[in-house]
Amino acid sequence: MKRTQNEKILQIKFETLVVGIDIGKETHYARAFDCRGLELSKLLKFSNTNQGYEALEDWMQTVMKEHSKTEAIVGFEPTGHYWFTLGDHLQRKGHRLGIVNPFHVKCTRELDDNSQTKNDKKDPKTIAMLVKDGRFRDVYIPEDVYQELREAVSERERLLEQLIGLSNQVIRWLDIRFPEFNEVFKDWTGDAAWLTLKNYPTPAKILSAGAPAIVGTWSKEMKKPSIKRAEKLVRLANVSIGRTAGSEAAEAALQNLLTQYEMILKQKQDTERLMQELLMKVPNASKLVDIKGIGMVAAAVIVSEIGDISRFKDPRQIQKMAGLSLRENSSGKHKGKTTISKRGRKRLREGLFRAIITILATNQEFRMLHQKNLGREKNPLNKMESIIALCGKLIRVIFAILTKGSDYDAGKMIEDMKASMKAA
């Protein structure tokens, strides 16, 4: 996986056609250049259809034949999801792909004419020049199980967002209709709370039923329902300040929310089972859950974002892709704080961060490393700096497991840490 700018520039040879494409929802614009930046053809406007893609391919082949080019590299901005189908088509045709940073396009757009003008003719050239100068990153489109896993992770996130939205709506409903409910139940999704909302959603219905009937309802799905909790619920219902007007329609709205929540929760559980099945198909990925603190979901998220591990030569490449590489802020005598770049795959960065938080609560060896980082004599780290450093350590462990098939060895981590402390 070539990452340095020099290596990328060396990929742009005399026989390479450099194509810059400005991606749109319905229409795309393309321009073609050689390795020196000389334009080789007129602007091509093509539609986001199969006919448009074929027109692009015919145009590229014609330009390559006329100017003795044997290969092509196509650059574009990652404009949301609009590039997915075009990227798949170009990859199937055997062309190399390069993504340029939209911020870089914005900064370099004025170099040619010192004008703030932005149009469909200007942007493809700017993109192509960035590719020519090696200012792009390789496009990785996952295939087979990796793409399946990435789609499943995206679906789980979508369902999770819906569950959070529905939960907020239920909490709002309770704040209006029965604000004392939270004094009895800490979580409205718990068994007793759920049964209560399904059967006795308002203070009036709770008072009408009474504590014995409520306990009887709970006992149908709970082993040991609490009579004291039911009595407290009745007492609070009797003095509730909740709104009573429009209660019939409000109850119907609550039942709709509960039905939607139940349905989406099942879909989320089904998706998580699919994620587990897909994760087991990735070589050595099942060994990641042997790391105490990493569950199936966390492992699936991380593996889906990394993709095929064989495309990396060093774990630092994954660290950079996650946006966890360090960024220095200094000039002259001023030395600012060193921070992480945050330029990379956000989902991977968040997945690693959340995994480390859970690991620190349950994993002894990582907790020892954390305490070592906080208490070392020279250059001690604060909590956040230590967590970021541990994210890098976790990346190295994951890289070793996925590439070598090694088993996770907690004892070896502790021995290595003690050895490094003695050497210091």
C-alpha angles and dihedrals in degrees: 000000000000111000110159120093092235091056091048092050090051088057089063102079135166091269092050121104112210113208124187118197127193104210121218135171096252106003133040131195125211137188129184129217140169128238091277095052098256113146113238103188145012123275114284120215114194137168128245092251137097089262089052092050091050089050089053092050093048090048093050093047091049092050092046092051094047094050101035096250119156102185140027137211117198122205130193143152118263094245101181113280097327094097097054099089094040091048091052091050094049091047091051088053090055099249123143116242131212129187118209124203112255088220090057090051091051093049096047099039093094096051095092102048106004087239131129090221116135119190143143093265097049101047098059090056093049090050092048092050091052090052091047090054093049094251097136139085127233116261115236115195108184118228136203114347094003093058090044090052093047091051091049092050091050091050092050091052091050091051091046091054090052091050091051090050092050091046091054090051092051090049089050090050091052092047089057103036106027113006092168090065091090091060089066101035125037093196123032091207093063118112098256094041092048093050090048094052091047095050108020107023099158133052089242092058091045091053091046093052099042130207098289093054091047091051089049090055092048092049091062090071103014129069100213113017115189117241089193091058091049091050091049090050090053092048092052092045088056092059098032118143092202120135113263102184114103092013096151095058090040091055090050089051091051093050089051090052092049092049092050092046092051092049095048092044089057090048089052091051091049090050092050090052088052090049090054092050091049093046090056089058093059110091112257093351092118088066091065092075088062086075102094107241097029113103130190094268094051091047092048092050093050095045093046091055095044093046119182104012092204090075089069124076097185135025089234088071089061090047090054092046089054091053091245097120114116122259119201122214108198139125128177109319092347115096113185130189120295110234138172118269097232087203106128143053106344095197091054092048092049092045092054093044094051091045091054092049090055092042092054089056095051111016117085099195095050090045089054090051089050092052090047091054092049097046106038115127098229119055099344115201127230119235097269093046090051092050091052090049090050090051086060090049091050090051090054091049092048091047091053093048095048097042101038101025090235120165117241109258114194092182093056091052091054092046092050090049093050091047091053090049091052091048090052 
